[in-house]
């Protein structure tokens, strides 16, 4: 139990240190740099996940269509019997 509490305390300290660093960095940024950082963050949070989901969706469609085409070709191919 003591090790778990120490681990949670260490994680909490790391998160608070990271947040303090981020707030100091934002405080030192010029307005154009702050706008650029906001645009990059908006891109990462909204457009990038959409692109990944669409990529996965179309990849699944491509695999499904490919499986249907390959299955149809195998079904239409004449079978050779070896005796």
MARBA-3410 file (N, C-alpha, C, O; in Angstrom, 1 decimal):
83
0.8,-1.2,0.0,0.0,0.0,0.0,0.9,1.3,0.0,0.5,2.2,-0.7 ~ 2.0,1.2,0.7,2.9,2.3,0.8,3.5,2.6,-0.5,3.7,3.8,-0.9 ~ 3.9,1.6,-1.3,4.5,1.8,-2.6,3.5,2.4,-3.6,3.9,3.2,-4.4 ~ 2.2,2.0,-3.5,1.2,2.5,-4.4,1.0,4.0,-4.1,0.8,4.8,-5.0 ~ 1.0,4.4,-2.8,0.8,5.8,-2.4,2.0,6.6,-2.9,1.8,7.7,-3.3
3.2,6.0,-2.8,4.4,6.7,-3.2,4.3,6.9,-4.8,4.7,8.0,-5.3 ~ 3.9,5.9,-5.5,3.8,6.0,-6.9,2.8,7.1,-7.3,3.0,7.9,-8.2 ~ 1.6,7.1,-6.7,0.6,8.1,-7.0,1.1,9.5,-6.7,0.8,10.4,-7.4 ~ 1.8,9.6,-5.5,2.4,10.9,-5.2,3.4,11.4,-6.2,3.4,12.6,-6.6 ~ 4.2,10.5,-6.7,5.2,10.8,-7.7,4.5,11.2,-9.0,5.0,12.2,-9.7
3.5,10.5,-9.4,2.8,10.9,-10.6,2.1,12.2,-10.5,2.2,13.0,-11.4 ~ 1.5,12.5,-9.3,0.9,13.8,-9.1,1.9,14.9,-9.1,1.7,16.0,-9.7 ~ 3.1,14.7,-8.6,4.1,15.7,-8.6,4.6,16.0,-10.0,4.9,17.1,-10.4 ~ 4.8,14.9,-10.8,5.2,15.1,-12.2,4.1,15.9,-13.0,4.5,16.7,-13.8 ~ 2.9,15.6,-12.8,1.8,16.3,-13.5,1.8,17.7,-13.1,1.6,18.6,-14.0
1.9,18.0,-11.8,1.8,19.4,-11.4,3.1,20.2,-11.9,2.9,21.4,-12.3 ~ 4.2,19.5,-12.0,5.4,20.2,-12.5,5.2,20.5,-14.0,5.6,21.5,-14.5 ~ 4.6,19.5,-14.7,4.4,19.7,-16.2,3.4,20.8,-16.4,3.6,21.6,-17.3 ~ 2.4,20.9,-15.6,1.4,22.0,-15.8,2.0,23.3,-15.4,1.7,24.3,-16.1 ~ 2.8,23.4,-14.4,3.5,24.7,-14.1,4.4,25.1,-15.3,4.4,26.3,-15.6
5.1,24.2,-15.8,6.0,24.5,-17.0,5.2,25.0,-18.1,5.6,25.9,-18.8 ~ 4.1,24.3,-18.4,3.2,24.7,-19.5,2.6,26.1,-19.3,2.6,26.9,-20.3 ~ 2.2,26.4,-18.1,1.7,27.7,-17.8,2.7,28.8,-17.9,2.5,29.9,-18.4 ~ 4.0,28.5,-17.5,5.0,29.5,-17.6,5.4,29.7,-19.1,5.6,30.8,-19.5 ~ 5.3,28.6,-19.9,5.6,28.7,-21.3,4.5,29.6,-22.0,4.9,30.4,-22.9
3.3,29.3,-21.7,2.2,30.1,-22.3,2.3,31.5,-21.9,2.0,32.4,-22.7 ~ 2.7,31.8,-20.7,2.8,33.2,-20.2,3.9,34.0,-21.0,3.8,35.2,-21.1 ~ 4.9,33.3,-21.4,6.0,33.9,-22.1,5.8,34.1,-23.6,6.6,34.8,-24.3 ~ 4.8,33.4,-24.1,4.5,33.4,-25.6,4.0,34.8,-26.1,3.2,35.4,-25.4 ~ 4.4,35.2,-27.3,3.8,36.3,-27.9,2.5,36.0,-28.4,2.2,34.8,-28.6
1.6,37.0,-28.7,0.3,36.7,-29.2,0.3,35.9,-30.5,-0.5,34.9,-30.7 ~ 1.2,36.2,-31.5,1.1,35.3,-32.7,1.6,33.9,-32.4,1.0,32.9,-33.0 ~ 2.5,33.7,-31.5,3.0,32.3,-31.2,1.9,31.6,-30.4,1.7,30.4,-30.6 ~ 1.1,32.3,-29.6,0.0,31.7,-28.9,-1.1,31.3,-29.8,-1.7,30.3,-29.7 ~ -1.3,32.1,-30.8,-2.4,31.8,-31.8,-1.9,30.6,-32.6,-2.7,29.7,-32.9
-0.6,30.5,-33.0,-0.1,29.3,-33.7,-0.2,28.1,-32.9,-0.6,27.0,-33.4 ~ 0.1,28.2,-31.6,0.0,27.0,-30.7,-1.5,26.6,-30.6,-1.7,25.4,-30.5 ~ -2.4,27.5,-30.5,-3.8,27.2,-30.4,-4.3,26.5,-31.7,-5.1,25.6,-31.6 ~ -3.8,27.0,-32.8,-4.2,26.3,-34.1,-3.7,24.9,-34.2,-4.4,24.0,-34.7 ~ -2.4,24.7,-33.8,-1.9,23.4,-33.9,-2.6,22.5,-32.9,-2.9,21.3,-33.2
-2.9,22.9,-31.7,-3.7,22.1,-30.8,-5.1,21.8,-31.3,-5.5,20.7,-31.1 ~ -5.7,22.8,-31.9,-7.0,22.5,-32.5,-6.9,21.5,-33.6,-7.8,20.6,-33.7 ~ -5.9,21.5,-34.4,-5.7,20.5,-35.5,-5.5,19.1,-34.9,-6.1,18.2,-35.3 ~ -4.7,19.0,-33.8,-4.4,17.7,-33.2,-5.7,17.2,-32.6,-5.9,16.0,-32.7 ~ -6.5,18.0,-32.0,-7.6,17.5,-31.2,-8.8,17.3,-32.1,-9.7,16.5,-31.7
-8.9,17.8,-33.3,-10.1,17.7,-34.1,-9.9,17.0,-35.5,-10.5,16.0,-35.8 ~ -9.0,17.6,-36.2,-8.8,17.1,-37.6,-8.1,15.8,-37.7,-8.4,14.9,-38.5 ~ -7.0,15.6,-36.9,-6.2,14.4,-37.0,-7.0,13.2,-36.6,-6.9,12.2,-37.3 ~ -7.8,13.2,-35.5,-8.6,12.0,-35.2,-9.6,11.7,-36.3,-9.9,10.5,-36.6 ~ -10.2,12.7,-36.9,-11.1,12.5,-38.0,-10.4,11.8,-39.2,-11.0,10.9,-39.8
-9.2,12.3,-39.5,-8.5,11.7,-40.6,-8.1,10.2,-40.3,-8.2,9.4,-41.2 ~ -7.8,9.9,-39.1,-7.4,8.5,-38.7,-8.6,7.6,-38.8,-8.5,6.5,-39.3 ~ -9.8,8.1,-38.3,-11.0,7.3,-38.4,-11.4,7.1,-39.9,-11.8,6.0,-40.2 ~ -11.4,8.1,-40.7,-11.7,7.9,-42.1,-10.8,7.0,-42.8,-11.2,6.2,-43.6 ~ -9.5,7.1,-42.5,-8.5,6.2,-43.1,-8.8,4.7,-42.7,-8.8,3.8,-43.6
-9.1,4.5,-41.4,-9.5,3.1,-41.0,-10.8,2.6,-41.6,-10.8,1.5,-42.0 ~ -11.7,3.5,-41.8,-13.0,3.1,-42.4,-12.8,2.7,-43.8,-13.3,1.7,-44.3 ~ -12.1,3.6,-44.6,-11.9,3.2,-46.0,-11.0,2.0,-46.2,-11.1,1.3,-47.2 ~ -10.0,1.8,-45.3,-9.2,0.6,-45.3,-10.0,-0.6,-45.1,-9.8,-1.6,-45.8 ~ -11.0,-0.6,-44.2,-11.9,-1.7,-44.0,-12.7,-2.0,-45.2,-12.9,-3.1,-45.6
-13.2,-0.9,-45.8,-14.0,-1.1,-47.1,-13.1,-1.7,-48.2,-13.6,-2.6,-48.9 ~ -11.9,-1.3,-48.3,-11.0,-1.8,-49.3,-10.7,-3.3,-49.0,-10.7,-4.1,-50.0 ~ -10.5,-3.7,-47.8,-10.3,-5.1,-47.5,-11.5,-5.9,-47.8,-11.4,-7.0,-48.3 ~ -12.7,-5.4,-47.4,-13.9,-6.2,-47.7,-14.2,-6.4,-49.2,-14.5,-7.5,-49.6 ~ -14.0,-5.3,-49.9,-14.2,-5.4,-51.4,-13.1,-6.4,-52.0,-13.5,-7.2,-52.8
-11.9,-6.3,-51.5,-10.9,-7.2,-52.0,-11.2,-8.6,-51.7,-10.9,-9.5,-52.5 ~ -11.7,-8.9,-50.5,-12.0,-10.3,-50.1,-13.2,-10.8,-51.0,-13.2,-11.9,-51.4 ~ -14.2,-9.9,-51.3,-15.3,-10.4,-52.2,-14.7,-10.7,-53.6,-15.1,-11.7,-54.2 ~ -13.9,-9.8,-54.1,-13.3,-10.0,-55.5,-12.5,-11.3,-55.5,-12.6,-12.1,-56.5 ~ -11.7,-11.5,-54.5,-10.8,-12.7,-54.5,-11.7,-14.0,-54.4,-11.4,-15.0,-55.0
-12.7,-13.9,-53.5,-13.6,-15.0,-53.4,-14.4,-15.4,-54.6,-14.6,-16.5,-55.0 ~ -14.8,-14.3,-55.3,-15.5,-14.6,-56.6,-14.6,-15.2,-57.7,-15.0,-16.0,-58.4 ~ -13.3,-14.7,-57.7,-12.4,-15.2,-58.7,-12.1,-16.7,-58.4,-11.9,-17.5,-59.3 ~ -12.0,-17.0,-57.1,-11.7,-18.4,-56.8,-12.9,-19.3,-57.1,-12.7,-20.5,-57.5 ~ -14.1,-18.8,-56.9,-15.3,-19.6,-57.2,-15.5,-19.8,-58.7,-16.0,-20.9,-59.1
-15.1,-18.9,-59.5,-15.3,-19.0,-60.9,-14.1,-19.7,-61.6,-14.3,-20.1,-62.8 ~ -13.0,-20.0,-61.0,-11.9,-20.7,-61.6,-12.2,-22.1,-61.7,-12.7,-22.8,-60.7 ~ -12.0,-22.7,-62.9,-12.2,-24.2,-63.0,-11.3,-25.0,-62.2,-10.1,-24.7,-62.0 ~ -11.8,-26.0,-61.6,-11.1,-26.9,-60.7,-10.4,-28.0,-61.5,-11.0,-28.6,-62.4 ~ -9.1,-28.2,-61.3,-8.4,-29.2,-61.9,-8.3,-30.4,-61.0,-7.9,-30.3,-59.8
-8.6,-31.6,-61.5,-8.6,-32.8,-60.7,-7.3,-33.6,-61.1,-7.1,-33.9,-62.3 ~ -6.5,-33.9,-60.1,-5.3,-34.7,-60.4,-5.5,-36.1,-59.8,-5.9,-36.3,-58.7 ~ -5.3,-37.1,-60.7,-5.5,-38.5,-60.3,-4.2,-39.2,-60.1,-4.2,-40.4,-59.7
END
